[in-house]
């Protein structure tokens, strides 16, 4: 990524409240859900949520913005309501693991827009979850 993309990635992660990084040519902001003490098969499992952008159009600034939020069951409805009310598509809601405690639900989201606009919308939705 170009230097301006690196700075944009840092801003993106800062707004969301995550750690910035690059994976496969895309900017990824990762949030450790340290507030959730999860286990799978009795072993500690680190719960992470991540949001990213890629394929940014340098002329208009819009990019493919994606997210994968790891949520407790009680957090799902409020998170989805805020996401959808801001025009972001909820592309899937699913459960990934067997034998995990507490039960985790993963919500995938997607939009094509300016990354920092997406980050601000995500931040609004994140304020609905327990921390």
Secondary structure, DSSP 8 states (H G I E B T S, - for coil): --HHHHHHHHHHHHHHTSEEEEETTEEEEEEE-TT--EEETTEEE--EEEEEEES--TTT-EEEEEEEEEEEHHHHHHHHHHHHHTT-EEEEEE---SSEES-EEEEEEEEEEEHHHHHHHHHHHHTTS--
